[in-house]
């Protein structure tokens, strides 16, 4: 999707007609029930697969096969209620608080780095421990940066196809990326930067410029990864995971075994073998491998089809949004789902190095599912105010006075 927010017309910069916010308040309609149905189906399928995949680990670790499922279900319920509430609120009311939301999320990313506040696990510091659960600020940042950039693009009224007008955006991206990398949360940094870039491109930024930046960033990324032997080892093992099947390539190889075992129709729901201590933490980043093993190629294709349908429907809502803020916010939210899904499947299939990235709606993570459903609520709220479609030259206004017609008798 590409919508130019600013264009040069007659020697001056001017918003195109498609990007101008109408002075007339958009008529409130029903939510997009197709999008809602897709979200409900994805959530239910995700919870079902999580129950199947996590049961053996939950039983061995906590003596309760439903441990991970119940925790995920409780936060998904909170997220679902939040989604319904948010969908009933005019999304324009969120706009004055977007900057504050962005600042708060940035502060939380800083707090994660402070010992005693941030919780470290597996050589990464990504969580803030709260009573009863852990909060992952990076999940909130994915929403914050989408809405913040959408607001900036609408409010600043500058041509962001020019590099000089993109400096404020670059500064925010650099700050957030630096904080994420200090957490050694490389996958989160990639997703957040991807969301920001797609919002900017949809808002009129030069696509070729970002391609050049991406190519130039590859050497810098390699140098950064070399600073962390464990992460660099993942990159090396990606080239040939079977070269070190007992250490660096172990998780990827076990995931590939799971995918290959599923065949066309799968072993059946709950019948996975790899989830029994072969594949480490199968309910997290590698849940897609067990999906392939239990549901086979057919089940995997159907789930990918659900993701595609959700994203396509979201893009339609973005096109029909009545203003730039609404349109680009939906673009950012759909970019979150799309980028994370593609990267997760690419990691599981050993198409890219293992970056440790979760699968939306499916992987275990309370903050992730809660924030994701809140994002879906915002999309549903925007869908209520979709533009009315009129045929060229035809008005939908109904005349108040009856028009008398005469004819020859």
GIKATA-V773533 format. One record per residue. N is the residue number from 1. RES is the residue in one small letter. BURIAL is b if it has 9 or more other C-alpha atoms within 8 Angstrom, else e. D_FIRST is the distance of its C-alpha to the first C-alpha in whole Angstrom. Layout:
N:RES:BURIAL:D_FIRST  N:RES:BURIAL:D_FIRST
//
This chain:
1:x:e:0  2:x:e:4  3:x:e:7  4:x:b:10  5:x:b:12  6:x:b:15  7:x:b:17  8:x:e:20  9:x:e:22  10:x:e:26  11:x:e:26  12:x:e:25  13:x:b:21  14:x:e:20  15:x:b:17  16:x:b:16  17:x:e:17  18:x:e:13  19:x:b:13  20:x:b:17  21:x:e:19  22:x:e:21  23:x:e:25  24:x:e:25  25:x:e:25  26:x:b:22  27:x:e:24  28:x:e:25  29:x:e:24  30:x:e:24  31:x:b:22  32:x:b:20  33:x:e:22  34:x:e:20  35:x:b:18  36:x:b:22  37:x:e:23  38:x:b:21  39:x:b:22  40:x:e:25  41:x:e:26  42:x:b:24  43:x:b:26  44:x:e:29  45:x:b:29  46:x:b:28  47:x:b:31  48:x:e:33  49:x:b:32  50:x:b:33  51:x:b:36  52:x:b:37  53:x:b:36  54:x:b:37  55:x:b:41  56:x:b:43  57:x:b:42  58:x:b:42  59:x:b:46  60:x:e:47  61:x:e:46  62:x:e:46  63:x:e:49  64:x:b:46  65:x:b:44  66:x:b:42  67:x:b:41  68:x:b:38  69:x:b:37  70:x:e:38  71:x:b:37  72:x:b:33  73:x:b:34  74:x:e:35  75:x:b:32  76:x:b:30  77:x:e:32  78:x:b:32  79:x:b:28  80:x:b:28  81:x:e:30  82:x:b:28  83:x:b:25  84:x:b:27  85:x:b:28  86:x:b:25  87:x:b:24  88:x:e:26  89:x:e:26  90:x:b:24  91:x:b:21  92:x:e:22  93:x:e:25  94:x:e:24  95:x:e:22  96:x:e:26  97:x:e:26  98:x:b:23  99:x:e:25  100:x:e:28  101:x:b:26  102:x:b:24  103:x:e:28  104:x:e:30  105:x:b:27  106:x:b:28  107:x:e:32  108:x:b:32  109:x:b:30  110:x:b:33  111:x:b:36  112:x:b:35  113:x:b:36  114:x:e:39  115:x:e:42  116:x:e:43  117:x:b:40  118:x:b:38  119:x:b:38  120:x:b:38  121:x:e:38  122:x:e:38  123:x:e:38  124:x:b:35  125:x:b:35  126:x:b:32  127:x:b:34  128:x:b:36  129:x:b:39  130:x:e:39  131:x:e:42  132:x:e:41  133:x:e:38  134:x:b:36  135:x:b:33  136:x:b:30  137:x:b:28  138:x:b:25  139:x:b:24  140:x:b:24  141:x:b:22  142:x:b:19  143:x:b:19  144:x:b:20  145:x:b:18  146:x:b:15  147:x:b:17  148:x:b:19  149:x:b:16  150:x:b:14  151:x:b:18  152:x:e:18  153:x:b:16  154:x:b:17  155:x:e:20  156:x:e:21  157:x:b:20  158:x:e:19  159:x:b:17  160:x:b:16  161:x:b:15  162:x:b:19  163:x:e:20  164:x:e:23  165:x:b:21  166:x:b:19  167:x:e:23  168:x:e:23  169:x:e:20  170:x:e:21  171:x:e:24  172:x:e:23  173:x:b:21  174:x:e:24  175:x:e:26  176:x:b:25  177:x:b:24  178:x:e:28  179:x:b:29  180:x:b:27  181:x:b:29  182:x:e:32  183:x:b:32  184:x:b:31  185:x:b:28  186:x:b:26  187:x:b:24  188:x:b:23  189:x:b:23  190:x:e:20  191:x:b:18  192:x:b:18  193:x:b:17  194:x:b:14  195:x:b:13  196:x:b:14  197:x:b:12  198:x:b:9  199:x:b:10  200:x:b:11  201:x:b:8  202:x:b:6  203:x:b:9  204:x:b:10  205:x:b:12  206:x:b:13  207:x:e:12  208:x:e:15  209:x:e:17  210:x:b:15  211:x:e:16  212:x:e:20  213:x:e:20  214:x:e:19  215:x:e:22  216:x:e:24  217:x:e:24  218:x:e:25  219:x:e:29  220:x:e:29  221:x:e:28  222:x:e:30  223:x:e:33  224:x:e:32  225:x:b:32  226:x:b:36  227:x:e:37  228:x:e:37  229:x:e:39  230:x:e:38  231:x:b:34  232:x:b:35  233:x:b:37  234:x:b:34  235:x:b:32  236:x:e:35  237:x:b:36  238:x:b:32  239:x:e:34  240:x:b:36  241:x:b:36  242:x:e:40  243:x:e:41  244:x:b:42  245:x:b:42  246:x:e:44  247:x:e:42  248:x:b:39  249:x:b:37  250:x:b:39  251:x:b:36  252:x:b:34  253:x:b:37  254:x:b:37  255:x:b:34  256:x:b:34  257:x:b:37  258:x:b:36  259:x:b:33  260:x:e:35  261:x:b:38  262:x:b:36  263:x:b:36  264:x:e:34  265:x:b:35  266:x:b:36  267:x:b:39  268:x:b:39  269:x:e:37  270:x:e:39  271:x:e:41  272:x:b:39  273:x:e:42  274:x:b:40  275:x:b:39  276:x:b:43  277:x:e:43  278:x:e:42  279:x:b:38  280:x:e:38  281:x:e:36  282:x:b:35  283:x:b:33  284:x:b:31  285:x:b:29  286:x:b:30  287:x:b:30  288:x:b:28  289:x:b:31  290:x:b:33  291:x:b:31  292:x:b:31  293:x:b:35  294:x:b:35  295:x:b:33  296:x:b:33  297:x:b:30  298:x:b:30  299:x:b:29  300:x:b:27  301:x:e:25  302:x:e:25  303:x:e:23  304:x:e:21  305:x:e:20  306:x:b:20  307:x:b:17  308:x:e:15  309:x:b:16  310:x:b:15  311:x:b:12  312:x:e:11  313:x:b:13  314:x:b:11  315:x:b:8  316:x:e:10  317:x:b:12  318:x:b:9  319:x:e:8  320:x:b:12  321:x:b:13  322:x:b:16  323:x:b:15  324:x:b:13  325:x:b:15  326:x:b:14  327:x:b:10  328:x:b:10  329:x:b:13  330:x:b:11  331:x:b:8  332:x:b:11  333:x:b:13  334:x:b:11  335:x:b:11  336:x:b:15  337:x:b:15  338:x:b:13  339:x:b:15  340:x:b:18  341:x:b:18  342:x:e:18  343:x:b:20  344:x:b:23  345:x:b:23  346:x:b:23  347:x:b:26  348:x:b:28  349:x:b:28  350:x:b:29  351:x:e:26  352:x:b:25  353:x:b:28  354:x:b:29  355:x:e:27  356:x:e:28  357:x:b:25  358:x:b:25  359:x:b:23  360:x:b:22  361:x:b:24  362:x:b:27  363:x:b:28  364:x:b:31  365:x:e:30  366:x:b:31  367:x:b:29  368:x:b:26  369:x:b:26  370:x:b:27  371:x:b:24  372:x:b:22  373:x:b:23  374:x:b:23  375:x:b:19  376:x:b:19  377:x:b:21  378:x:b:19  379:x:b:16  380:x:b:19  381:x:b:20  382:x:b:17  383:x:b:17  384:x:b:21  385:x:b:19  386:x:b:17  387:x:e:17  388:x:e:20  389:x:e:19  390:x:e:22  391:x:e:23  392:x:e:23  393:x:e:27  394:x:e:27  395:x:e:28  396:x:e:28  397:x:e:31  398:x:e:34  399:x:e:37  400:x:e:40  401:x:e:43  402:x:e:44  403:x:e:44  404:x:e:47  405:x:e:47  406:x:e:50  407:x:e:52  408:x:e:55  409:x:e:57
//
